[in-house]
Amino acid sequence: MVDSDDVLLLAPIRDEPFVGDPAHPPVDSAPTDSVYDLTVCLLDRPIERDLLDLVSSDVVPLLGQIAGAPVAAFESTDVPNTFPALPVREDEPVVAWLVRLDDTAAHADYRRRLEASERWQHDVWPRLGPRMRAEPLRLRLSPTGRSRLR
């Protein structure tokens, strides 16, 4: 892990599609070309069931269709931090989703198709946006060579 100063504890909203390899790849393994697109929505109020339903029933399937790839969705959780050396941001309600893409070209194509999606722009996003206290955080992540997520 290169950066560990901005940590949220998240729990899957539904079944997690990214289980990873059972063992870490060996030391000095080369990273894969895969890219993960992470969107974190910072909410202006506590998470409500209807928001989780919206993410599960509308966001995840639509993003999966646009990306042609699995999508995982998460919500913030208030379980105790069992690793106190890593400070966790607490009392911040968030929902987040993670999309796995084969490479940077597939990631760029996904972002273009998302921005061009009429359903995303005129149906789904307008129901999410008003619930946020800030613009969503959008990150492009690349697994390290030893990552179990390949």
N, CA, C and O atoms as a DFTB+ gen file, in Angstrom:
600 C
 N C O
     1  1       0.851      -1.167       0.000
     2  2       0.000       0.000       0.000
     3  2       0.900       1.232       0.000
     4  3       1.749       1.399       0.875
     5  1       0.700       2.078      -0.982
     6  2       1.538       3.256      -1.122
     7  2       1.043       4.395      -0.243
     8  3       1.850       5.105       0.356
     9  1      -0.270       4.581      -0.155
    10  2      -0.836       5.703       0.578
    11  2      -1.871       5.166       1.553
    12  3      -2.795       4.458       1.153
    13  1      -1.724       5.499       2.829
    14  2      -2.662       4.986       3.834
    15  2      -3.119       6.070       4.796
    16  3      -3.366       5.795       5.971
    17  1      -3.233       7.295       4.309
    18  2      -3.610       8.373       5.224
    19  2      -5.044       8.857       5.037
    20  3      -5.439       9.847       5.653
    21  1      -5.823       8.190       4.211
    22  2      -7.210       8.578       3.974
    23  2      -8.036       7.300       3.909
    24  3      -8.297       6.782       2.823
    25  1      -8.447       6.791       5.067
    26  2      -9.013       5.449       5.156
    27  2     -10.468       5.503       5.609
    28  3     -10.817       6.216       6.549
    29  1     -11.301       4.738       4.925
    30  2     -12.687       4.525       5.314
    31  2     -12.890       3.032       5.524
    32  3     -12.319       2.224       4.791
    33  1     -13.688       2.656       6.506
    34  2     -14.072       1.261       6.667
    35  2     -15.371       1.064       5.889
    36  3     -16.371       1.733       6.150
    37  1     -15.342       0.141       4.933
    38  2     -16.491      -0.099       4.071
    39  2     -16.926      -1.550       4.158
    40  3     -16.117      -2.443       4.409
    41  1     -18.210      -1.770       3.948
    42  2     -18.768      -3.117       3.907
    43  2     -19.532      -3.261       2.596
    44  3     -20.138      -2.300       2.122
    45  1     -19.506      -4.461       2.006
    46  2     -20.255      -4.663       0.763
    47  2     -21.750      -4.434       0.973
    48  3     -22.311      -4.827       1.996
    49  1     -22.376      -3.805       0.007
    50  2     -23.830      -3.616       0.053
    51  2     -24.522      -4.923      -0.312
    52  3     -25.583      -5.245       0.224
    53  1     -23.918      -5.663      -1.217
    54  2     -24.412      -6.993      -1.582
    55  2     -23.196      -7.874      -1.806
    56  3     -22.085      -7.479      -1.453
    57  1     -23.373      -9.043      -2.375
    58  2     -22.247      -9.956      -2.551
    59  2     -21.089      -9.279      -3.268
    60  3     -21.277      -8.563      -4.251
    61  1     -19.913      -9.516      -2.766
    62  2     -18.675      -8.931      -3.292
    63  2     -18.187      -9.761      -4.483
    64  3     -17.900     -10.947      -4.316
    65  1     -18.083      -9.167      -5.692
    66  2     -17.654      -9.947      -6.853
    67  2     -16.140     -10.118      -6.967
    68  3     -15.682     -10.930      -7.771
    69  1     -15.361      -9.386      -6.197
    70  2     -13.908      -9.448      -6.307
    71  2     -13.331     -10.228      -5.138
    72  3     -13.004      -9.643      -4.105
    73  1     -13.204     -11.520      -5.286
    74  2     -12.694     -12.323      -4.182
    75  2     -11.176     -12.416      -4.210
    76  3     -10.563     -12.652      -3.169
    77  1     -10.557     -12.241      -5.357
    78  2      -9.108     -12.289      -5.450
    79  2      -8.575     -13.705      -5.399
    80  3      -9.296     -14.650      -5.078
    81  1      -7.308     -13.833      -5.718
    82  2      -6.637     -15.127      -5.646
    83  2      -6.492     -15.523      -4.182
    84  3      -6.364     -14.655      -3.319
    85  1      -6.511     -16.831      -3.889
    86  2      -6.400     -17.254      -2.489
    87  2      -5.062     -16.888      -1.841
    88  3      -5.000     -16.707      -0.624
    89  1      -4.016     -16.778      -2.616
    90  2      -2.701     -16.440      -2.060
    91  2      -2.135     -15.235      -2.810
    92  3      -2.446     -15.003      -3.978
    93  1      -1.304     -14.485      -2.113
    94  2      -0.636     -13.361      -2.771
    95  2       0.340     -13.897      -3.815
    96  3       0.965     -14.936      -3.599
    97  1       0.476     -13.203      -4.938
    98  2       1.526     -13.576      -5.891
    99  2       2.896     -13.444      -5.224
   100  3       3.034     -12.731      -4.230
   101  1       3.898     -14.120      -5.759
   102  2       5.235     -14.067      -5.152
   103  2       5.832     -12.654      -5.185
   104  3       5.438     -11.808      -5.988
   105  1       6.787     -12.434      -4.294
   106  2       7.528     -11.170      -4.263
   107  2       8.124     -10.949      -5.651
   108  3       8.530     -11.901      -6.317
   109  1       8.173      -9.699      -6.077
   110  2       8.704      -9.293      -7.384
   111  2       7.806      -9.685      -8.553
   112  3       8.249      -9.655      -9.701
   113  1       6.540     -10.056      -8.283
   114  2       5.606     -10.318      -9.380
   115  2       5.311      -9.008     -10.100
   116  3       5.211      -7.950      -9.479
   117  1       5.177      -9.096     -11.382
   118  2       4.848      -7.912     -12.181
   119  2       3.367      -7.584     -12.000
   120  3       2.539      -8.490     -11.900
   121  1       3.033      -6.298     -11.959
   122  2       1.614      -5.946     -11.884
   123  2       0.913      -6.300     -13.200
   124  3       1.542      -6.383     -14.254
   125  1      -0.381      -6.501     -13.112
   126  2      -1.165      -6.754     -14.311
   127  2      -1.533      -5.418     -14.944
   128  3      -1.241      -4.359     -14.388
   129  1      -2.167      -5.469     -16.092
   130  2      -2.616      -4.251     -16.763
   131  2      -3.962      -3.763     -16.235
   132  3      -4.415      -2.680     -16.606
   133  1      -4.609      -4.554     -15.371
   134  2      -5.955      -4.201     -14.922
   135  2      -5.964      -2.868     -14.171
   136  3      -4.975      -2.448     -13.572
   137  1      -7.127      -2.230     -14.236
   138  2      -7.353      -0.932     -13.603
   139  2      -8.681      -1.018     -12.866
   140  3      -9.630      -1.630     -13.358
   141  1      -8.750      -0.408     -11.692
   142  2     -10.000      -0.334     -10.944
   143  2     -10.438       1.117     -10.870
   144  3      -9.661       1.992     -10.490
   145  1     -11.686       1.367     -11.236
   146  2     -12.273       2.694     -11.149
   147  2     -13.087       2.736      -9.860
   148  3     -14.052       1.989      -9.700
   149  1     -12.690       3.615      -8.942
   150  2     -13.365       3.744      -7.650
   151  2     -14.056       5.093      -7.579
   152  3     -13.442       6.131      -7.827
   153  1     -15.338       5.071      -7.238
   154  2     -16.096       6.300      -7.003
   155  2     -16.592       6.265      -5.567
   156  3     -17.237       5.301      -5.152
   157  1     -16.292       7.319      -4.803
   158  2     -16.725       7.434      -3.412
   159  2     -17.640       8.649      -3.306
   160  3     -17.230       9.775      -3.588
   161  1     -18.873       8.410      -2.900
   162  2     -19.862       9.478      -2.742
   163  2     -19.953       9.851      -1.268
   164  3     -20.380       9.048      -0.438
   165  1     -19.549      11.068      -0.957
   166  2     -19.586      11.601       0.408
   167  2     -20.990      12.151       0.653
   168  3     -21.392      13.129       0.024
   169  1     -21.721      11.536       1.546
   170  2     -23.135      11.860       1.732
   171  2     -23.350      12.979       2.740
   172  3     -22.534      13.206       3.633
   173  1     -24.462      13.667       2.575
   174  2     -24.768      14.776       3.477
   175  2     -25.618      14.362       4.668
   176  3     -25.925      15.188       5.528
   177  1     -26.003      13.087       4.728
   178  2     -26.802      12.583       5.860
   179  2     -26.563      11.080       5.995
   180  3     -25.982      10.469       5.099
   181  1     -26.998      10.483       7.092
   182  2     -26.800       9.036       7.266
   183  2     -27.408       8.240       6.113
   184  3     -28.364       8.668       5.467
   185  1     -26.828       7.086       5.883
   186  2     -27.286       6.220       4.804
   187  2     -28.666       5.673       5.136
   188  3     -28.921       5.210       6.248
   189  1     -29.553       5.737       4.144
   190  2     -30.904       5.211       4.300
   191  2     -31.088       4.023       3.363
   192  3     -30.398       3.903       2.351
   193  1     -32.016       3.156       3.709
   194  2     -32.264       1.932       2.932
   195  2     -32.552       2.235       1.463
   196  3     -32.090       1.506       0.585
   197  1     -33.309       3.298       1.181
   198  2     -33.656       3.582      -0.214
   199  2     -32.412       3.916      -1.041
   200  3     -32.369       3.627      -2.237
   201  1     -31.417       4.513      -0.421
   202  2     -30.176       4.795      -1.140
   203  2     -29.437       3.498      -1.454
   204  3     -28.930       3.329      -2.563
   205  1     -29.372       2.591      -0.501
   206  2     -28.719       1.303      -0.739
   207  2     -29.455       0.527      -1.831
   208  3     -28.829      -0.134      -2.659
   209  1     -30.780       0.613      -1.827
   210  2     -31.568      -0.041      -2.879
   211  2     -31.278       0.584      -4.241
   212  3     -31.164      -0.130      -5.236
   213  1     -31.160       1.900      -4.293
   214  2     -30.833       2.593      -5.542
   215  2     -29.469       2.138      -6.065
   216  3     -29.320       1.849      -7.252
   217  1     -28.500       2.078      -5.196
   218  2     -27.162       1.651      -5.614
   219  2     -27.202       0.208      -6.103
   220  3     -26.631      -0.103      -7.149
   221  1     -27.865      -0.677      -5.364
   222  2     -27.923      -2.097      -5.732
   223  2     -28.737      -2.356      -6.995
   224  3     -28.334      -3.141      -7.854
   225  1     -29.879      -1.692      -7.099
   226  2     -30.792      -2.025      -8.199
   227  2     -30.581      -1.195      -9.455
   228  3     -30.970      -1.627     -10.540
   229  1     -29.976      -0.014      -9.343
   230  2     -29.813       0.850     -10.517
   231  2     -28.350       1.119     -10.857
   232  3     -27.936       0.930     -12.001
   233  1     -27.566       1.557      -9.878
   234  2     -26.176       1.936     -10.145
   235  2     -25.351       0.728     -10.584
   236  3     -24.742       0.749     -11.654
   237  1     -25.329      -0.317      -9.770
   238  2     -24.472      -1.473     -10.052
   239  2     -24.810      -2.122     -11.392
   240  3     -23.897      -2.342     -12.188
   241  1     -26.076      -2.443     -11.686
   242  2     -26.355      -3.059     -12.984
   243  2     -26.022      -2.155     -14.178
   244  3     -25.499      -2.625     -15.188
   245  1     -26.324      -0.864     -14.059
   246  2     -26.034       0.041     -15.173
   247  2     -24.535       0.162     -15.400
   248  3     -24.077       0.090     -16.540
   249  1     -23.764       0.343     -14.335
   250  2     -22.316       0.458     -14.494
   251  2     -21.720      -0.847     -15.024
   252  3     -20.793      -0.827     -15.834
   253  1     -22.248      -1.966     -14.568
   254  2     -21.790      -3.247     -15.079
   255  2     -22.053      -3.387     -16.568
   256  3     -21.228      -3.924     -17.307
   257  1     -23.198      -2.903     -16.999
   258  2     -23.538      -2.941     -18.423
   259  2     -22.629      -2.000     -19.217
   260  3     -22.125      -2.380     -20.273
   261  1     -22.420      -0.805     -18.734
   262  2     -21.567       0.167     -19.428
   263  2     -20.131      -0.334     -19.492
   264  3     -19.478      -0.210     -20.528
   265  1     -19.634      -0.896     -18.400
   266  2     -18.240      -1.348     -18.342
   267  2     -18.046      -2.720     -18.973
   268  3     -16.946      -3.055     -19.414
   269  1     -19.116      -3.518     -19.017
   270  2     -18.963      -4.900     -19.434
   271  2     -18.080      -5.644     -18.456
   272  3     -17.295      -6.511     -18.840
   273  1     -18.217      -5.292     -17.183
   274  2     -17.313      -5.813     -16.152
   275  2     -18.043      -5.853     -14.814
   276  3     -19.075      -5.202     -14.648
   277  1     -17.510      -6.620     -13.854
   278  2     -18.129      -6.667     -12.532
   279  2     -18.013      -5.337     -11.782
   280  3     -17.066      -4.573     -11.965
   281  1     -18.998      -5.097     -10.943
   282  2     -19.035      -3.882     -10.123
   283  2     -19.319      -4.300      -8.686
   284  3     -20.224      -5.094      -8.431
   285  1     -18.552      -3.769      -7.763
   286  2     -18.793      -3.992      -6.336
   287  2     -19.271      -2.682      -5.728
   288  3     -18.775      -1.612      -6.082
   289  1     -20.233      -2.762      -4.816
   290  2     -20.758      -1.571      -4.151
   291  2     -20.568      -1.701      -2.647
   292  3     -20.697      -2.786      -2.081
   293  1     -20.258      -0.573      -2.012
   294  2     -19.940      -0.563      -0.586
   295  2     -20.647       0.588       0.118
   296  3     -21.034       1.580      -0.498
   297  1     -20.802       0.423       1.428
   298  2     -21.302       1.494       2.290
   299  2     -20.357       1.631       3.473
   300  3     -19.689       0.672       3.860
   301  1     -20.306       2.818       4.038
   302  2     -19.474       2.998       5.230
   303  2     -20.076       2.188       6.367
   304  3     -21.283       1.959       6.428
   305  1     -19.203       1.767       7.256
   306  2     -19.639       0.973       8.393
   307  2     -19.000       1.520       9.660
   308  3     -17.927       2.122       9.614
   309  1     -19.653       1.312      10.776
   310  2     -19.134       1.857      12.028
   311  2     -18.587       0.769      12.943
   312  3     -18.644       0.904      14.166
   313  1     -18.061      -0.301      12.368
   314  2     -17.437      -1.336      13.191
   315  2     -16.138      -0.795      13.773
   316  3     -15.534       0.113      13.202
   317  1     -15.705      -1.338      14.896
   318  2     -14.464      -0.849      15.500
   319  2     -13.253      -1.095      14.590
   320  3     -13.167      -2.116      13.909
   321  1     -12.347      -0.160      14.597
   322  2     -11.096      -0.298      13.849
   323  2     -10.190      -1.235      14.635
   324  3      -9.747      -0.899      15.734
   325  1      -9.916      -2.405      14.076
   326  2      -9.094      -3.395      14.767
   327  2      -7.610      -3.244      14.442
   328  3      -6.792      -4.057      14.873
   329  1      -7.266      -2.216      13.692
   330  2      -5.868      -1.948      13.371
   331  2      -5.600      -0.469      13.651
   332  3      -5.522       0.328      12.716
   333  1      -5.456      -0.091      14.929
   334  2      -5.375       1.316      15.308
   335  2      -4.178       2.065      14.729
   336  3      -4.175       3.296      14.728
   337  1      -3.161       1.355      14.236
   338  2      -2.024       2.039      13.612
   339  2      -2.446       2.745      12.321
   340  3      -1.757       3.642      11.836
   341  1      -3.571       2.330      11.782
   342  2      -4.104       2.934      10.565
   343  2      -5.322       3.764      10.953
   344  3      -6.386       3.203      11.216
   345  1      -5.189       5.077      10.995
   346  2      -6.327       5.903      11.411
   347  2      -7.443       5.867      10.363
   348  3      -7.197       5.959       9.161
   349  1      -8.648       5.732      10.847
   350  2      -9.817       5.612       9.981
   351  2     -10.693       6.845      10.157
   352  3     -10.904       7.316      11.274
   353  1     -11.202       7.365       9.034
   354  2     -12.179       8.454       9.090
   355  2     -13.482       7.872       9.606
   356  3     -14.021       6.925       9.033
   357  1     -13.979       8.438      10.683
   358  2     -15.197       7.922      11.299
   359  2     -16.347       8.889      11.103
   360  3     -16.144      10.070      10.824
   361  1     -17.552       8.374      11.254
   362  2     -18.773       9.178      11.193
   363  2     -18.901       9.930       9.873
   364  3     -19.407      11.052       9.851
   365  1     -18.453       9.334       8.783
   366  2     -18.622       9.914       7.456
   367  2     -19.416       8.943       6.613
   368  3     -18.868       7.942       6.150
   369  1     -20.695       9.212       6.401
   370  2     -21.472       8.291       5.580
   371  2     -21.053       8.394       4.110
   372  3     -21.002       9.479       3.531
   373  1     -20.756       7.234       3.533
   374  2     -20.394       7.177       2.117
   375  2     -20.983       5.914       1.493
   376  3     -21.203       4.907       2.165
   377  1     -21.228       6.001       0.196
   378  2     -21.423       4.815      -0.627
   379  2     -20.341       4.885      -1.696
   380  3     -19.921       5.967      -2.106
   381  1     -19.903       3.725      -2.136
   382  2     -18.820       3.681      -3.117
   383  2     -19.040       2.494      -4.041
   384  3     -19.708       1.522      -3.687
   385  1     -18.463       2.593      -5.233
   386  2     -18.482       1.442      -6.133
   387  2     -17.137       1.323      -6.820
   388  3     -16.426       2.303      -7.041
   389  1     -16.820       0.084      -7.146
   390  2     -15.535      -0.277      -7.713
   391  2     -15.788      -1.104      -8.970
   392  3     -16.516      -2.096      -8.939
   393  1     -15.173      -0.679     -10.083
   394  2     -15.341      -1.359     -11.364
   395  2     -13.977      -1.843     -11.818
   396  3     -13.016      -1.074     -11.832
   397  1     -13.885      -3.123     -12.194
   398  2     -12.623      -3.673     -12.696
   399  2     -12.616      -3.605     -14.214
   400  3     -13.560      -4.038     -14.875
   401  1     -11.522      -3.046     -14.762
   402  2     -11.359      -2.932     -16.205
   403  2     -10.033      -3.556     -16.610
   404  3      -9.088      -3.592     -15.822
   405  1      -9.967      -4.042     -17.826
   406  2      -8.797      -4.802     -18.261
   407  2      -7.514      -3.988     -18.357
   408  3      -6.428      -4.510     -18.102
   409  1      -7.629      -2.712     -18.722
   410  2      -6.428      -1.891     -18.900
   411  2      -6.832      -0.419     -18.967
   412  3      -8.012      -0.094     -18.844
   413  1      -5.858       0.469     -19.161
   414  2      -6.149       1.911     -19.174
   415  2      -7.019       2.311     -20.359
   416  3      -7.814       3.244     -20.247
   417  1      -6.888       1.630     -21.484
   418  2      -7.748       1.943     -22.636
   419  2      -9.205       1.590     -22.315
   420  3     -10.116       2.359     -22.622
   421  1      -9.416       0.433     -21.701
   422  2     -10.775       0.041     -21.312
   423  2     -11.328       1.013     -20.270
   424  3     -12.519       1.323     -20.278
   425  1     -10.469       1.489     -19.380
   426  2     -10.905       2.459     -18.376
   427  2     -11.344       3.758     -19.047
   428  3     -12.405       4.289     -18.718
   429  1     -10.559       4.272     -19.970
   430  2     -10.908       5.510     -20.677
   431  2     -12.217       5.333     -21.447
   432  3     -13.056       6.233     -21.463
   433  1     -12.390       4.183     -22.079
   434  2     -13.615       3.910     -22.819
   435  2     -14.815       3.862     -21.875
   436  3     -15.878       4.396     -22.193
   437  1     -14.650       3.228     -20.726
   438  2     -15.720       3.169     -19.725
   439  2     -16.118       4.573     -19.279
   440  3     -17.306       4.890     -19.222
   441  1     -15.141       5.410     -18.966
   442  2     -15.457       6.777     -18.513
   443  2     -16.197       7.553     -19.610
   444  3     -17.134       8.294     -19.313
   445  1     -15.786       7.391     -20.869
   446  2     -16.480       8.066     -21.981
   447  2     -17.926       7.576     -22.101
   448  3     -18.854       8.372     -22.241
   449  1     -18.097       6.259     -22.044
   450  2     -19.449       5.709     -22.175
   451  2     -20.340       6.104     -20.998
   452  3     -21.538       6.318     -21.182
   453  1     -19.783       6.203     -19.809
   454  2     -20.551       6.637     -18.645
   455  2     -21.017       8.078     -18.832
   456  3     -22.185       8.390     -18.599
   457  1     -20.114       8.948     -19.248
   458  2     -20.483      10.356     -19.463
   459  2     -21.517      10.517     -20.571
   460  3     -22.310      11.458     -20.547
   461  1     -21.515       9.600     -21.546
   462  2     -22.449       9.674     -22.669
   463  2     -23.771       8.953     -22.394
   464  3     -24.703       9.056     -23.192
   465  1     -23.863       8.234     -21.288
   466  2     -25.058       7.447     -20.997
   467  2     -26.233       8.349     -20.624
   468  3     -26.192       9.053     -19.615
   469  1     -27.261       8.320     -21.436
   470  2     -28.475       9.096     -21.147
   471  2     -29.107       8.637     -19.827
   472  3     -29.534       9.457     -19.014
   473  1     -29.158       7.331     -19.630
   474  2     -29.771       6.814     -18.402
   475  2     -28.991       7.271     -17.173
   476  3     -29.591       7.660     -16.171
   477  1     -27.647       7.228     -17.239
   478  2     -26.837       7.673     -16.111
   479  2     -27.047       9.162     -15.862
   480  3     -27.285       9.577     -14.728
   481  1     -26.960       9.957     -16.910
   482  2     -27.014      11.415     -16.786
   483  2     -28.394      11.945     -16.409
   484  3     -28.497      12.937     -15.687
   485  1     -29.468      11.290     -16.893
   486  2     -30.811      11.855     -16.718
   487  2     -31.724      11.073     -15.788
   488  3     -32.816      11.537     -15.460
   489  1     -31.291       9.894     -15.359
   490  2     -32.137       9.102     -14.464
   491  2     -31.420       8.753     -13.166
   492  3     -31.878       9.111     -12.081
   493  1     -30.301       8.055     -13.279
   494  2     -29.632       7.544     -12.079
   495  2     -28.896       8.641     -11.330
   496  3     -29.142       8.840     -10.140
   497  1     -27.999       9.357     -11.995
   498  2     -27.204      10.380     -11.309
   499  2     -28.056      11.454     -10.639
   500  3     -27.729      11.856      -9.522
   501  1     -29.131      11.940     -11.261
   502  2     -29.951      12.956     -10.577
   503  2     -30.564      12.480      -9.263
   504  3     -30.913      13.299      -8.413
   505  1     -30.696      11.175      -9.087
   506  2     -31.221      10.659      -7.815
   507  2     -30.121      10.487      -6.780
   508  3     -30.407      10.402      -5.586
   509  1     -28.865      10.434      -7.220
   510  2     -27.734      10.313      -6.293
   511  2     -27.154      11.667      -5.910
   512  3     -26.930      11.941      -4.731
   513  1     -26.917      12.497      -6.886
   514  2     -26.221      13.768      -6.686
   515  2     -26.732      14.624      -5.547
   516  3     -25.926      15.122      -4.761
   517  1     -28.041      14.818      -5.420
   518  2     -28.552      15.674      -4.339
   519  2     -28.271      15.156      -2.932
   520  3     -28.410      15.907      -1.967
   521  1     -27.885      13.909      -2.795
   522  2     -27.613      13.333      -1.474
   523  2     -26.168      13.556      -1.020
   524  3     -25.805      13.199       0.101
   525  1     -25.353      14.144      -1.887
   526  2     -23.933      14.284      -1.576
   527  2     -23.607      15.669      -1.034
   528  3     -24.256      16.661      -1.365
   529  1     -22.584      15.704      -0.192
   530  2     -22.136      16.981       0.370
   531  2     -20.975      17.568      -0.415
   532  3     -20.548      18.693      -0.154
   533  1     -20.465      16.810      -1.371
   534  2     -19.345      17.275      -2.200
   535  2     -19.335      16.439      -3.476
   536  3     -20.037      15.434      -3.588
   537  1     -18.537      16.872      -4.413
   538  2     -18.363      16.075      -5.627
   539  2     -17.806      14.712      -5.249
   540  3     -17.018      14.607      -4.309
   541  1     -18.204      13.667      -5.968
   542  2     -17.660      12.347      -5.633
   543  2     -16.160      12.287      -5.895
   544  3     -15.633      12.979      -6.767
   545  1     -15.502      11.460      -5.134
   546  2     -14.081      11.197      -5.362
   547  2     -14.004      10.107      -6.415
   548  3     -14.599       9.041      -6.260
   549  1     -13.275      10.374      -7.483
   550  2     -13.121       9.379      -8.551
   551  2     -11.644       9.051      -8.676
   552  3     -10.823       9.918      -8.975
   553  1     -11.321       7.796      -8.445
   554  2      -9.930       7.364      -8.445
   555  2      -9.720       6.228      -9.432
   556  3     -10.566       5.344      -9.563
   557  1      -8.608       6.256     -10.116
   558  2      -8.192       5.140     -10.959
   559  2      -7.074       4.435     -10.215
   560  3      -6.021       5.023      -9.968
   561  1      -7.293       3.187      -9.860
   562  2      -6.349       2.426      -9.059
   563  2      -5.728       1.310      -9.893
   564  3      -6.392       0.689     -10.723
   565  1      -4.455       1.071      -9.657
   566  2      -3.749      -0.014     -10.331
   567  2      -3.223      -0.973      -9.277
   568  3      -2.498      -0.559      -8.374
   569  1      -3.578      -2.253      -9.378
   570  2      -3.079      -3.218      -8.393
   571  2      -1.562      -3.357      -8.474
   572  3      -0.974      -3.281      -9.553
   573  1      -0.953      -3.560      -7.340
   574  2       0.487      -3.822      -7.307
   575  2       0.748      -5.255      -7.758
   576  3      -0.188      -6.039      -7.915
   577  1       1.994      -5.592      -7.963
   578  2       2.355      -6.925      -8.390
   579  2       1.937      -8.015      -7.424
   580  3       1.680      -9.145      -7.840
   581  1       1.866      -7.693      -6.136
   582  2       1.485      -8.703      -5.124
   583  2       0.014      -8.650      -4.761
   584  3      -0.425      -9.393      -3.883
   585  1      -0.749      -7.806      -5.404
   586  2      -2.170      -7.712      -5.092
   587  2      -2.877      -9.018      -5.427
   588  3      -2.598      -9.650      -6.447
   589  1      -3.792      -9.408      -4.556
   590  2      -4.619     -10.576      -4.841
   591  2      -5.666     -10.256      -5.893
   592  3      -6.186     -11.161      -6.545
   593  1      -5.981      -8.982      -6.064
   594  2      -6.888      -8.573      -7.133
   595  2      -6.064      -8.367      -8.395
   596  3      -5.225      -7.468      -8.454
   597  1      -6.291      -9.167      -9.366
   598  2      -5.461      -9.118     -10.595
   599  2      -6.209      -8.542     -11.729
   600  3      -5.669      -8.426     -12.829
